[in-house]
């Protein structure tokens, strides 16, 4: 989407996918678990989603860095 920056479209699609998958897992956990186990499950699901979002951002930033380095060669 952007020729001189981070690919915002790819990053947005990935964030949307992470949000959707996290919401589905939280809803499924809410149906199956209760009490403190539910809280731990939601915390674990949120932690995985957060790490996945960070990894996606780093991949997008790395791709931007590679394209910037290639343009200076």
Buried (B, 14 or more C-beta within 10 A) or exposed (E): EEEEEBBEEBBEEBBEEBEEBBEEBBEEBEEEBEEEEBEEBBEEBEEBBEEBBEEBBEBBEEBBEEBEEEEEE
